[in-house]
Amino acid sequence: MMHTHFFKNIQGWFDYSDLYSVAVRIAPSDRESHFVEIGTWLGRSAAFMAVEIANSGKSIRFDCVDSWEGTGLPGEYDAQKDVVQKGLFEQFRENLKPAEAFYTVERGMSHEVAQRYPDKSLDFVFLDAGHAYDAVSADLNAWLPKMKDGAIIAGHDFFTAPEGVGKAVRQLVPGFSTAGSCWYVKISGGSTSEFEHLMARYRQENETLLQNLKRKLGLSRGGPMATSR
Ligand SMILES: C[S@@+](CC[C@H](N)C(=O)[O-])C[C@H]1O[C@@H](n2cnc3c(N)ncnc32)[C@H](O)[C@@H]1O
C-alpha cells in the first residue's frame, strides 16, 4: 500500500524534499539504515521523510530529535508564540499520526541527545535546530563523530543564516556542497557523485511532472486552455 504525503498540511520551513528523497533512494535495501533529523518543530519535514521511508519498503530507522520547547535560543521563534503556547510536542504527535509507525522520538537538547548514539553508527543526519554559530558548531561537533564512513550529513539554511550555519559549516565541514537552501557532505571525503546525480534527476523528474500538470490544466503556453491575445 502506498502512503500519501500529508506534510503540506503541517506548518514549517521544509523545502528540501529532493535531499530527503534521495537519502531514502540511496539507502541500501539489504540492511538496516539509521536516519536522524535534528530540529523537527511541528513535523513538516519529518512527515515527508516518514512517508518516503514507508513507501520505500526499506528498513530505515528514523529518529526525530527536538527539545520541543519552542526554541533553542531566546527570541528565535517569537513570530510563532501562539503555536508554541499550544504545546509543540502534542501538536507534533498529532500531526504525525498518519505515519506513527515510521519514526521515533528522541526528545532533548541536540548535543545531549547525540551522546545516546554510538560513534560511527548513523547513515543520514539532517541538522535544522539552532541556526546561530555556537548552536551549529555544537551540533556539528556532537553529530559528526556519530556518522558512519560513507554517510551523508546535511543541514538547512546555509545561505539564509550565513553568519551562523554558513560560518560554522565552512569551518567544520571540509568538502561540503550546497543544494538549494541546504549544505551536505559525504563523510570521509568519498565522492558525492551518485547523490548529486540523483538530486539532479529528482529535480528534473519533478519539473517534468509540473510541466505536464500545467499543460493539462492549460496553465502553460500551448496547453489545451491556453488563450492567445
Ligand atoms: C526550524 S525548526 C525545524 C523545522 C522543521 N525541520 C520543518 O521543516 O518544519 C527548529 C527546531 O529546532 C529545535 N531546536 C533548536 N535548538 C535546539 C537544540 N539545541 N536542541 C533540540 N532542539 C532544538 C526547535 O525547538 C525547533 O523545533
The ligand as an SDF file (V2000), in Angstrom:
LIG
                    3D

 27 29  0  0  0  0  0  0  0  0999 V2000
   13.4700   25.4730   12.1410 C   0  0  0  0  0  0  0  0  0  0  0  0
   12.6960   24.4310   13.3020 S   0  0  0  0  0  0  0  0  0  0  0  0
   12.6630   22.8960   12.4400 C   0  0  0  0  0  0  0  0  0  0  0  0
   11.7660   22.9230   11.2640 C   0  0  0  0  0  0  0  0  0  0  0  0
   11.4290   21.5970   10.6580 C   0  0  0  0  0  0  0  0  0  0  0  0
   12.6040   20.8600   10.2180 N   0  0  0  0  0  0  0  0  0  0  0  0
   10.4990   21.8400    9.4830 C   0  0  0  0  0  0  0  0  0  0  0  0
   10.9030   21.6760    8.3520 O   0  0  0  0  0  0  0  0  0  0  0  0
    9.3670   22.2320    9.6670 O   0  0  0  0  0  0  0  0  0  0  0  0
   13.9260   24.2030   14.5030 C   0  0  0  0  0  0  0  0  0  0  0  0
   13.5530   23.2940   15.6590 C   0  0  0  0  0  0  0  0  0  0  0  0
   14.7600   23.0130   16.3570 O   0  0  0  0  0  0  0  0  0  0  0  0
   14.5140   22.9510   17.7310 C   0  0  0  0  0  0  0  0  0  0  0  0
   15.7690   23.2590   18.4190 N   0  0  0  0  0  0  0  0  0  0  0  0
   16.5170   24.3840   18.3280 C   0  0  0  0  0  0  0  0  0  0  0  0
   17.6420   24.2550   19.0300 N   0  0  0  0  0  0  0  0  0  0  0  0
   17.6260   23.0090   19.5690 C   0  0  0  0  0  0  0  0  0  0  0  0
   18.5250   22.2660   20.3790 C   0  0  0  0  0  0  0  0  0  0  0  0
   19.6970   22.7690   20.7660 N   0  0  0  0  0  0  0  0  0  0  0  0
   18.1900   21.0220   20.7360 N   0  0  0  0  0  0  0  0  0  0  0  0
   16.9990   20.4730   20.3400 C   0  0  0  0  0  0  0  0  0  0  0  0
   16.1230   21.1140   19.5590 N   0  0  0  0  0  0  0  0  0  0  0  0
   16.4330   22.3690   19.1850 C   0  0  0  0  0  0  0  0  0  0  0  0
   13.4050   23.9320   17.9990 C   0  0  0  0  0  0  0  0  0  0  0  0
   12.6840   23.5260   19.1300 O   0  0  0  0  0  0  0  0  0  0  0  0
   12.6050   23.8620   16.6950 C   0  0  0  0  0  0  0  0  0  0  0  0
   11.5160   22.9840   16.8430 O   0  0  0  0  0  0  0  0  0  0  0  0
  1  2  1  0
  2  3  1  0
  2 10  1  0
  3  4  1  0
  4  5  1  0
  5  6  1  0
  5  7  1  0
  7  8  2  0
  7  9  1  0
 10 11  1  0
 11 12  1  0
 11 26  1  0
 12 13  1  0
 13 14  1  0
 13 24  1  0
 14 15  1  0
 14 23  1  0
 15 16  2  0
 16 17  1  0
 17 18  1  0
 17 23  2  0
 18 19  1  0
 18 20  2  0
 20 21  1  0
 21 22  2  0
 22 23  1  0
 24 25  1  0
 24 26  1  0
 26 27  1  0
M  CHG  2   2   1   9  -1
M  END
$$$$
